[in-house]
Amino acid sequence: MHSPDHTQCTLRLQLPDETATANLGGQLAPLLFPGMVVWLEGGLGVGKTTLVRALLRALGHRGSVRSPTYTLVEIYVISRI
């Protein structure tokens, strides 16, 4: 993750299942702020979409969520960030 002041944080996790991945997304959501960049890296089926979907749901998004594997930038309108 990168913040506007260019500080960096790298987090590498191995989560046991989809529930744990969704819980992490919900926990990360309140930590996001405008201008923050979050990079996701991982092969097909590792849980990137599950994480992003849970994160966006925690922020109030109710629409569909596309897989981050296939897009460079996907815009989701969230009032807080």
DRENDO-1510 file (C-alpha; in Angstrom, 1 decimal, always signed):
<recs>
REC; n; res; u; v; w
REC; 1; MET; +0.0; +0.0; +0.0 .
REC; 2; HIS; +1.2; +3.5; -0.8 .
REC; 3; SER; +0.0; +6.7; +0.9 .
REC; 4; PRO; +0.1; +10.3; -0.5 .
REC; 5; ASP; +3.3; +10.9; +1.5 .
REC; 6; HIS; +4.9; +7.9; -0.2 .
REC; 7; THR; +5.2; +5.7; +2.9 .
REC; 8; GLN; +5.0; +2.0; +2.1 .
REC; 9; CYS; +3.7; -1.0; +3.8 .
REC; 10; THR; +4.0; -4.6; +2.5 .
REC; 11; LEU; +1.7; -7.3; +3.9 .
REC; 12; ARG; +2.0; -10.9; +2.9 .
REC; 13; LEU; -0.6; -13.3; +4.3 .
REC; 14; GLN; -1.6; -16.9; +3.7 .
REC; 15; LEU; -5.2; -17.1; +4.8 .
REC; 16; PRO; -6.8; -20.5; +5.4 .
REC; 17; ASP; -10.1; -20.0; +3.6 .
REC; 18; GLU; -12.6; -17.7; +1.9 .
REC; 19; THR; -14.1; -16.6; +5.2 .
REC; 20; ALA; -10.8; -15.5; +6.6 .
REC; 21; THR; -10.1; -13.6; +3.3 .
REC; 22; ALA; -13.5; -11.8; +3.5 .
REC; 23; ASN; -12.9; -11.0; +7.2 .
REC; 24; LEU; -9.6; -9.4; +6.3 .
REC; 25; GLY; -11.3; -7.3; +3.6 .
REC; 26; GLY; -13.8; -6.0; +6.1 .
REC; 27; GLN; -11.0; -5.2; +8.6 .
REC; 28; LEU; -8.9; -3.3; +5.9 .
REC; 29; ALA; -11.8; -1.2; +4.7 .
REC; 30; PRO; -11.8; +1.4; +7.5 .
REC; 31; LEU; -8.0; +1.9; +7.1 .
REC; 32; LEU; -8.3; +3.2; +3.5 .
REC; 33; PHE; -8.1; +6.9; +2.7 .
REC; 34; PRO; -8.2; +9.0; -0.4 .
REC; 35; GLY; -5.0; +8.7; -2.5 .
REC; 36; MET; -4.0; +5.4; -1.1 .
REC; 37; VAL; -2.9; +2.8; -3.6 .
REC; 38; VAL; -3.4; -0.9; -2.8 .
REC; 39; TRP; -1.6; -3.5; -5.0 .
REC; 40; LEU; -2.8; -7.1; -5.0 .
REC; 41; GLU; -0.6; -9.8; -6.3 .
REC; 42; GLY; -1.3; -13.5; -6.6 .
REC; 43; GLY; -2.2; -16.2; -9.0 .
REC; 44; LEU; -5.7; -17.2; -10.2 .
REC; 45; GLY; -7.9; -18.4; -7.4 .
REC; 46; VAL; -6.0; -17.1; -4.5 .
REC; 47; GLY; -8.7; -14.8; -3.2 .
REC; 48; LYS; -8.1; -11.3; -4.7 .
REC; 49; THR; -11.7; -10.9; -5.8 .
REC; 50; THR; -13.0; -12.2; -2.5 .
REC; 51; LEU; -10.8; -9.7; -0.6 .
REC; 52; VAL; -11.8; -6.8; -2.8 .
REC; 53; ARG; -15.5; -7.7; -2.8 .
REC; 54; ALA; -15.5; -7.8; +1.1 .
REC; 55; LEU; -13.6; -4.6; +1.3 .
REC; 56; LEU; -16.0; -2.8; -1.0 .
REC; 57; ARG; -19.1; -4.2; +0.7 .
REC; 58; ALA; -17.7; -3.0; +4.1 .
REC; 59; LEU; -17.4; +0.5; +2.4 .
REC; 60; GLY; -21.1; +0.4; +1.3 .
REC; 61; HIS; -20.8; -0.7; -2.3 .
REC; 62; ARG; -23.7; -2.9; -3.3 .
REC; 63; GLY; -23.1; -3.5; -7.0 .
REC; 64; SER; -21.1; -6.1; -8.8 .
REC; 65; VAL; -17.3; -6.4; -8.2 .
REC; 66; ARG; -15.1; -7.4; -11.1 .
REC; 67; SER; -12.0; -9.5; -10.7 .
REC; 68; PRO; -8.9; -7.3; -10.1 .
REC; 69; THR; -6.9; -9.9; -12.2 .
REC; 70; TYR; -8.3; -8.7; -15.5 .
REC; 71; THR; -8.4; -4.9; -15.1 .
REC; 72; LEU; -5.8; -2.3; -14.7 .
REC; 73; VAL; -8.1; +0.2; -13.0 .
REC; 74; GLU; -11.7; -0.3; -11.9 .
REC; 75; ILE; -13.6; +2.6; -10.5 .
REC; 76; TYR; -16.1; +2.2; -7.6 .
REC; 77; VAL; -17.8; +5.2; -6.2 .
REC; 78; ILE; -17.5; +5.2; -2.4 .
REC; 79; SER; -18.6; +8.3; -0.7 .
REC; 80; ARG; -16.0; +8.1; +2.2 .
REC; 81; ILE; -12.9; +7.7; -0.1 .
</recs>
